[in-house]
Amino acid sequence: MPEKFLPIKEALTLAKEGKKVAVRGWVYRKRELKEKIFIVVRDSSGIIQAVFPSSDKQAEKVTIESSVKLSGALKKDERAPGGFEISGTKLEIVGLAEIFPIGKDLSDEFLLDVRHLWLRSRHLTAILKIRHTVVGAIHEFFRSRGYYEFDPPILTPTACEGALTLFQVKYFDEIMYLTQSWQLYAEAGIFALEKIYDVAPTFRAEPSKTAMHLSEFWMCEMEAAWMELAEVTEVAKDEVRSILKKVLEECKDELKVLGRDVKLIEKYAREPYKTITYTEALKILKEKYKMKIEWGKDLRTKEEELLGEHFGVPVVITHYPKEIMAFYKPRDPKDPKVALCFDMIAPEGYREIVGGSERSTDAEQMKHDLKKKGAGTGDYEWYFDLRKYGSVPHSGYGLGLERVVAWICGIKDVKDAISFPRTMKRFKP
């Protein structure tokens, strides 16, 4: 057996008739005929078919998900994955697998129960590769624009997105919370580094069982000094398009495994995204879809889905009613009823994938808004300090990693956009 084992994708890329190769991986499929045994082997890079005579004792013995090393000569066969198969001459079983518990037509709940094994599926492997590419694209995007990576604490003493969704943690003799967002700490960071970003886990104790919610998820957030609403929305648009372009460059094989329409992703990466106001969104819903939404109500799932359908590409919606927004989102001086904030809505029913705003520089107004909602202000004094010492206009947003990955992959449940999902009812394995 040759000493060098090639990744399967590399072996297929260099493939030519009669070339001897050695690969290693796990048995993905096995089929036995009268004179031949067909074994499809997978590794992290792809799959390849090997053919052994039925008299081969190792080939006869091997089971699904057994780890193996094998070698042989490549033979052209259009029916085989990648157009070539290996005429096997040697098969070594490294770890003989017991009967694998995952077969066809199993429930989603069962697959979550055996997530540690289901990760091996080509479906999840493709999604996780795309996720990897998305995260890499985010780092590349911000670093190329002069942003610094800034890591906030995970344990915090206060809420950022509302006290009702905080996860409480015993912290020695005190009570702390798992972070809902890096934002408050990021606002401190911009007075030193000006332009910062981060990719980190966040936690929301939302009693939600929808396909779009997780209790533990990853946020890709940015914050920048001197930036106002009109500019920060354009940064968000550029980031999403750059992510899509990188996925198209590096993950077409994975998109094919998932059955995703590449031309649709190309459209999302190419076309401009419009910006409309909340009030204009209500007008579109009324005139095109006969939906009369009372001004001041937040947009629900159905409304966001229809707006995504209307534009066919992501759309940015700005100037939501201030009364339904967080305390740190400032009123628009031109129209105090609305806040200087935005959401980005993705098409195909994926709804909000980015949310952000300018940040208020008026500490007294923020204190007033917190008290109005029944929240104390004492734990935020350090945050209000930022407004005392050289405050400047600044803005930021968060991009939901799992929602973006789900949208790109065309999957309808964000639980498949993360390796081990955590939800209201799902906390193991």
C-alpha positions in Angstrom: 0.0 0.0 0.0 1.4 3.5 -0.9 2.6 5.4 2.2 0.8 8.6 1.3 -3.0 8.7 1.8 -4.7 11.3 -0.4 -7.9 13.2 0.6 -10.6 11.8 -1.6 -11.3 15.1 -3.4 -7.6 15.4 -4.3 -7.5 11.8 -5.5 -10.5 12.6 -7.8 -9.0 15.9 -8.9 -5.7 14.1 -10.0 -7.6 11.1 -11.3 -6.4 9.4 -14.5 -7.0 5.8 -15.7 -4.7 3.3 -13.9 -3.3 5.7 -11.4 -2.7 4.0 -8.0 -4.1 5.7 -5.0 -4.6 5.1 -1.3 -7.4 6.7 0.7 -8.8 6.4 4.2 -12.1 7.3 5.8 -15.4 5.7 6.8 -17.7 3.4 4.9 -20.6 5.5 3.6 -22.5 2.8 1.6 -22.0 -0.9 0.8 -23.6 -3.0 -1.9 -23.0 -6.7 -2.5 -23.5 -8.4 -5.8 -22.7 -12.0 -6.8 -19.1 -11.4 -7.8 -18.4 -7.8 -6.5 -18.7 -5.7 -3.4 -19.1 -2.0 -3.9 -17.9 0.2 -1.0 -18.4 4.0 -1.0 -15.9 5.6 1.4 -16.2 9.2 2.7 -13.7 11.5 4.3 -14.1 15.2 5.1 -13.4 16.2 1.5 -15.8 13.9 -0.4 -16.8 10.3 -1.4 -15.3 7.7 -3.7 -16.4 4.2 -4.7 -14.2 1.2 -4.5 -14.8 -2.2 -5.9 -13.6 -5.5 -4.4 -14.1 -9.1 -5.5 -16.8 -10.9 -3.4 -14.0 -13.2 -2.2 -12.3 -10.4 -0.3 -12.8 -11.3 3.4 -12.3 -7.7 4.6 -14.7 -6.3 2.1 -17.3 -8.9 3.1 -16.8 -8.2 6.8 -16.8 -4.4 6.7 -19.9 -2.6 8.0 -21.4 0.9 7.5 -19.3 3.6 9.3 -16.4 1.3 9.8 -13.1 3.2 9.5 -10.9 1.9 6.7 -7.8 2.3 4.7 -7.8 1.1 1.1 -5.7 1.2 -2.1 -6.0 0.3 -5.7 -6.0 1.7 -9.3 -8.4 4.3 -10.5 -10.8 3.3 -13.2 -13.1 5.6 -15.2 -16.8 4.9 -14.6 -19.3 7.7 -15.2 -21.8 6.0 -12.9 -19.4 6.3 -9.9 -19.3 9.5 -7.7 -16.7 11.8 -9.3 -16.6 9.7 -12.5 -13.9 7.3 -11.2 -13.8 4.3 -8.9 -11.0 2.4 -7.3 -10.4 -1.2 -8.3 -9.5 -2.2 -4.8 -6.4 -4.4 -4.2 -6.1 -3.9 -0.4 -8.6 -3.1 2.3 -7.7 -2.6 6.0 -10.4 -2.3 8.6 -9.2 0.2 11.3 -12.3 0.2 13.4 -15.2 -2.2 12.8 -18.5 -0.4 13.4 -21.4 -2.0 15.1 -24.8 -1.7 13.4 -25.2 2.0 12.7 -28.5 3.3 14.2 -29.2 5.8 11.5 -31.0 4.7 8.4 -33.7 6.1 6.1 -37.0 7.9 7.1 -36.1 8.7 10.7 -37.7 11.6 12.6 -36.1 14.9 13.2 -36.3 14.4 16.9 -34.4 11.1 16.7 -31.7 12.6 14.5 -31.3 15.3 17.2 -31.0 12.6 19.8 -28.1 11.0 17.9 -26.7 14.3 16.7 -23.2 13.1 17.6 -23.6 10.5 14.9 -25.8 12.4 12.5 -23.0 15.0 12.1 -21.3 12.5 9.8 -24.1 12.8 7.2 -23.2 14.5 3.9 -26.1 16.9 4.5 -24.7 18.2 7.8 -21.1 18.0 6.7 -22.0 20.3 3.7 -23.7 22.8 6.0 -20.9 22.9 8.5 -18.4 23.5 5.7 -20.5 26.4 4.4 -20.7 27.7 8.0 -16.9 27.6 8.2 -16.7 29.6 5.0 -19.2 32.2 6.2 -17.3 32.8 9.4 -14.0 33.1 7.4 -15.6 35.5 5.0 -16.8 37.7 8.0 -13.3 37.9 9.4 -11.9 38.7 6.0 -14.5 41.4 5.3 -13.9 43.3 8.5 -10.2 43.0 8.6 -9.9 44.2 5.0 -11.8 47.3 6.1 -9.5 48.1 9.0 -11.7 46.7 11.8 -10.1 45.2 14.9 -11.4 41.9 16.5 -12.7 42.7 20.0 -13.7 40.0 22.4 -16.4 40.9 25.0 -17.2 39.0 28.2 -19.7 36.1 28.1 -20.8 36.7 31.7 -22.5 40.1 32.3 -24.3 41.9 35.1 -27.0 43.4 33.0 -29.5 42.8 30.2 -28.9 44.2 26.7 -32.0 42.9 24.9 -34.6 42.7 27.8 -34.5 41.0 31.2 -37.1 38.4 30.3 -34.7 36.4 28.1 -31.7 36.3 30.4 -30.0 33.1 31.5 -29.1 33.4 35.1 -25.7 32.0 36.3 -24.5 31.7 39.9 -21.2 33.6 40.1 -19.6 32.8 43.5 -21.9 34.8 45.9 -23.4 36.9 43.1 -25.8 36.5 40.2 -24.6 37.0 36.7 -26.1 36.4 33.2 -25.0 34.9 30.0 -24.6 37.6 27.4 -27.4 38.5 25.0 -25.1 40.7 22.9 -21.6 42.2 23.0 -23.1 45.6 22.2 -22.7 47.5 25.5 -19.1 46.5 25.9 -18.5 47.1 22.2 -19.6 50.7 22.7 -16.8 51.0 25.2 -14.3 49.5 22.8 -14.9 52.0 19.9 -13.5 54.8 22.0 -10.2 53.0 21.8 -10.2 51.1 18.5 -12.9 53.0 16.6 -13.9 50.1 14.3 -14.4 46.7 15.9 -16.1 43.4 15.2 -16.5 40.0 16.8 -17.9 36.5 16.2 -19.1 35.0 19.5 -21.9 32.9 21.1 -24.9 34.7 22.6 -27.8 33.4 24.7 -31.5 34.2 24.8 -33.9 32.4 27.2 -36.8 32.8 24.7 -39.7 30.3 25.3 -39.9 29.7 21.5 -40.1 26.5 19.6 -40.0 27.9 16.1 -37.6 26.8 13.4 -35.9 30.2 13.5 -34.9 30.4 17.2 -32.1 28.9 19.3 -31.3 29.5 22.9 -27.6 29.5 22.2 -26.5 31.0 18.9 -23.6 32.9 17.3 -23.7 36.6 16.5 -21.4 38.4 14.2 -21.4 41.9 15.5 -19.7 45.2 14.5 -19.5 48.7 16.1 -18.0 51.8 14.7 -17.3 55.3 15.9 -18.4 58.3 13.8 -20.9 56.1 11.9 -24.6 57.0 11.4 -27.6 55.0 10.2 -27.2 55.6 6.5 -23.6 54.3 6.5 -24.1 51.3 8.8 -26.9 49.9 6.7 -24.6 50.0 3.7 -21.8 48.1 5.6 -24.4 45.4 6.4 -25.4 45.1 2.8 -21.7 44.9 1.7 -21.0 42.2 4.3 -23.8 40.0 3.3 -22.9 40.2 -0.4 -19.3 39.5 0.4 -20.3 36.4 2.4 -22.3 35.1 -0.5 -19.5 35.7 -3.0 -17.1 33.7 -0.8 -19.5 30.8 -0.5 -19.9 30.8 -4.3 -16.1 30.7 -4.7 -15.5 27.9 -2.2 -18.6 25.9 -1.6 -20.3 25.0 -4.9 -19.8 21.3 -4.2 -21.5 21.7 -0.9 -24.4 23.7 -2.4 -24.9 20.9 -4.9 -25.0 18.3 -2.1 -27.8 20.4 -0.5 -29.6 20.8 -3.8 -29.4 24.5 -3.5 -30.0 26.7 -6.6 -26.6 28.3 -7.2 -28.1 30.8 -9.7 -30.3 32.1 -6.8 -27.3 32.6 -4.6 -25.5 34.4 -7.5 -28.5 36.7 -7.8 -28.4 37.5 -4.0 -24.6 38.2 -4.3 -25.0 40.4 -7.4 -28.1 42.6 -7.1 -28.4 45.7 -5.0 -30.5 45.7 -1.8 -33.1 48.4 -1.3 -33.6 50.4 1.9 -37.2 51.3 2.9 -38.7 52.7 6.1 -41.1 50.9 8.4 -43.9 53.2 7.2 -43.1 52.4 3.6 -43.2 48.6 4.5 -46.7 49.0 5.9 -47.8 50.7 2.7 -46.4 47.8 0.5 -48.2 45.3 2.7 -51.5 47.2 2.5 -51.4 47.9 -1.3 -50.0 44.6 -2.6 -51.1 42.1 0.0 -54.2 43.7 1.4 -52.7 43.6 5.0 -53.6 46.5 7.1 -51.1 46.7 10.0 -51.6 49.3 12.7 -48.8 51.8 12.8 -46.7 51.1 15.9 -47.0 47.3 15.8 -43.9 45.3 15.2 -43.6 43.3 12.0 -44.6 39.6 12.5 -43.4 36.5 10.8 -46.0 36.7 8.0 -45.3 40.4 7.2 -41.5 39.8 7.0 -42.0 36.8 4.8 -44.2 38.8 2.4 -41.7 41.7 2.3 -38.9 39.2 1.4 -41.1 37.8 -1.3 -41.9 41.3 -2.6 -38.2 42.3 -3.1 -36.8 38.9 -4.0 -33.4 39.8 -2.5 -32.6 41.1 1.0 -34.2 44.4 2.0 -33.2 46.8 4.7 -36.1 48.3 6.8 -35.3 51.4 8.9 -37.1 53.8 11.3 -39.2 51.4 13.4 -41.5 52.9 16.0 -39.4 54.0 19.0 -41.8 52.6 21.6 -41.1 49.0 20.5 -37.3 49.5 20.4 -34.6 49.0 23.0 -33.5 51.8 25.2 -30.2 52.4 23.4 -31.8 53.1 20.0 -32.2 56.9 19.7 -35.1 58.8 18.4 -34.9 60.4 15.0 -34.6 64.2 15.6 -36.7 64.7 12.4 -39.5 62.4 13.7 -39.3 61.5 17.4 -41.9 58.7 16.9 -39.3 56.5 15.2 -35.9 55.2 16.1 -32.7 55.4 14.1 -32.5 51.6 13.6 -32.8 48.9 11.0 -33.4 45.2 10.2 -32.4 43.3 7.1 -35.0 40.8 5.9 -33.9 37.9 3.8 -36.2 36.4 1.0 -37.6 32.8 0.8 -39.1 33.1 4.3 -35.9 33.6 6.2 -37.0 36.9 7.7 -34.6 39.0 9.9 -30.9 38.1 9.5 -29.4 41.4 10.6 -30.5 44.0 13.2 -28.8 47.2 14.2 -29.0 50.9 14.9 -27.3 54.1 15.7 -26.6 54.3 19.5 -28.1 57.0 21.7 -25.7 59.5 23.1 -28.3 60.9 25.5 -27.7 59.2 28.9 -30.7 61.0 30.5 -33.1 59.9 27.8 -31.9 56.3 28.1 -32.4 56.4 31.9 -35.9 57.7 31.3 -36.7 55.0 28.8 -35.4 52.2 31.1 -37.4 53.5 34.0 -40.5 53.7 31.8 -40.1 50.0 31.0 -39.7 49.2 34.7 -36.0 48.6 34.6 -33.4 49.9 37.0 -30.5 52.0 35.9 -27.8 51.3 38.6 -26.1 48.5 36.8 -25.8 50.6 33.6 -23.9 53.5 35.2 -20.6 52.4 33.6 -22.4 52.4 30.2 -23.7 55.9 30.8 -20.2 57.0 31.7 -19.3 56.5 28.0 -21.5 59.6 27.3 -19.6 61.8 29.7 -16.2 61.6 28.3 -16.0 62.6 24.6 -19.0 60.8 23.2 -19.4 60.6 19.4 -22.1 59.4 17.0 -21.7 55.6 16.6 -23.6 52.6 15.2 -23.5 48.9 15.1 -25.4 45.7 14.2 -25.5 42.0 14.7 -25.8 39.3 12.0 -27.3 36.0 13.1 -24.9 33.4 11.9 -27.3 30.4 12.0 -30.0 32.3 10.2 -27.6 33.4 7.4 -26.2 29.9 7.1 -29.7 28.4 6.9 -30.7 30.9 4.2 -27.6 30.2 2.1 -28.1 26.5 2.5 -31.8 26.6 1.8 -32.7 24.7 5.0 -35.8 25.5 6.9 -34.6 24.9 10.5 -31.7 26.8 12.1 -31.0 23.8 14.3 -29.2 22.3 11.3 -27.1 25.4 10.9 -25.1 24.6 14.1 -23.3 21.5 15.3 -25.1 20.9 18.5 -28.3 23.0 18.8 -29.6 24.3 22.1 -33.3 25.1 22.3 -36.1 25.4 25.0 -36.4 21.6 25.0 -33.1 20.5 23.5 -30.0 20.6 25.7 -28.2 17.3 24.9 -26.2 15.6 23.6 
